């Protein structure tokens, strides 16, 4: 019984946090403002994209050597 109530509380907290995050991002995107978190996320996304391209190029070079 306790576990059931605990799960309900955890579920409620998760839904609230999700709603807060949705409100934050919709406000930020609507007003065109960028904060440090958004800038950091964009930097990470750019680095991941660059890393993806480097891995792709390395794989192409390796496959060309074996052909």
Buried (B, 14 or more C-beta within 10 A) or exposed (E): EEEEEEEEEEEEEEEEEEEEEEEEEEEBEEEEEEEEEBEEEEEEEEEEEEEEEEEEEEEEEEEEEEE
